[in-house]
Amino acid sequence: MNQTALEHEFVETTVRLKRRDERVAILGLGYVGLPLAEAFADQFEWVTGYDISEDRIDDIRRNAPPSSLNLTTSAGNLRDATLYIVAVPTPITPFNQPDFSPLEAACTTIARYLQKDDMVVFESTVYPGATEEVCAPLLAEYSGLSAIEDFSIGYSPERINPGDQVHGLKSIKKLVAADSHAALNRAVSLYASVLDHAPVTCPSIKVAEAAKVLENTQRDVNIALMNEVSSLWDKIGISSFDVLAAAGTKWNFNPFHPGLVGGHCIATDPHYLSALANREGVTPALIETARRVNAGLPERIKSRLFQHLATLGSGAKVVQLGLTFKENVADLRGSLALELAEDLAQLNLNFSCVEPFLTSPQKNALKLPFARVDDLDEVDALILAVPHQSFLKERLWTDRVSENALVMDLRSIIQTQDVPGGCTLWRL
């Protein structure tokens, strides 16, 4: 396809896009699907948000979504859709292999109602080729229709960053790809109606899939490098914080930092790329090494903690601040901070943790020893695992620690002068 000609036509199509007859269904109403559903409900008369969880639907309703957004757990309500957007999770198995079961379930659900000339756009992260190899055949098999000839497929990878108040749905650059010229035109027109700028088109679905999985794999590899060299800096007695500050004065130095890598993206997506590489006979040595380095970080943290505790008597008080996979969100998926806390809770320690973003039922389900900030006093080892804004505001490491405490800053946020004299500040 001639990209220049296509881009020109997309501009014209976007300008003339006044149609409101497209009936949009979004499957999966998590942090990706819900913003999409709400945005489309502002532009189209018929928008249905579908999720298999009644609790999730109830929670959304409590937050008063747009009145034109129909929320449902009944697949039958998808029957009249003309365009489906799939935003379900794509996790990994216990053996670090792609788990397509949520994606496959979404495809078989859609296929029951798929009609000629309908379109299905996937936002879930997969390896390059999966949309056409896994999803399209399922849609065809269970609908009795033919891909391209009867229905079209597209791919527009999500780029939502939970907790990010700057890079929202409307402002991010949205990639779009499809299986035909007409389908690409249709998908671009659809997304252009809810974005502040025209989507970025890709020459193929595989390219768009590859771009998405590469984005998070690149971050994983870069952070792994920072975690690996920070161990070396620790051995020779210099600070990663100081090294990065010095190296950062060079114009082309990339500002990555050591830290816990978790969540549903960076800790998961590289495994999809590794699986494809191994299938194709390409050894993903760097990708897999980076995963091992980042996944092994809790062991290094525990080792440093035990060195400090060995100098204290029994009953030393250890407190971990934060359990979620990143700051200012309530998401525990893939959280190494949670893994660290669960490991410490199994040991013979006076251990507790603080997590303001979890509800009481969530805390009860975790079966961890929780503490209230107001009850913290004379802490012998304070681990700042997740720098929630409330932790930074309360500065618990200044007046809640004992005279010879170890303050472990896993995000390199605490300044040396903010730690009381006699305490040891350890940063990754």
Order of alpha helices (4+ residues) and beta strands (2+ residues): alpha-beta-alpha-beta-alpha-beta-beta-alpha-beta-alpha-beta-beta-alpha-beta-alpha-alpha-alpha-alpha-alpha-beta-alpha-beta-alpha-beta-alpha-alpha-beta-beta
